[in-house]
Amino acid sequence: MHESACASARDLREQAGAAAAVPDAPQTDPRDLVARAYALLAQETEAWQERQRADLLPGSGR
């Protein structure tokens, strides 16, 4: 019985160690985050430029 108790305790420790090694959040490649940030900035720049052009049109109220 002592051997089976030791084996059970060892199994529990191994399972706990494996669970601790799994991160809560998925790992994301930082390059992917930077690429997405650049894409968002490009979209915002385009939208800003469109607003600027609309403000310069005759009858825009400015």
HELIX and SHEET records of a PDB file:
HELIX    1   1 HIS A    2  ALA A   21  1                                  20    
HELIX    2   2 PRO A   30  LEU A   56  1                                  27    
END                                                                             
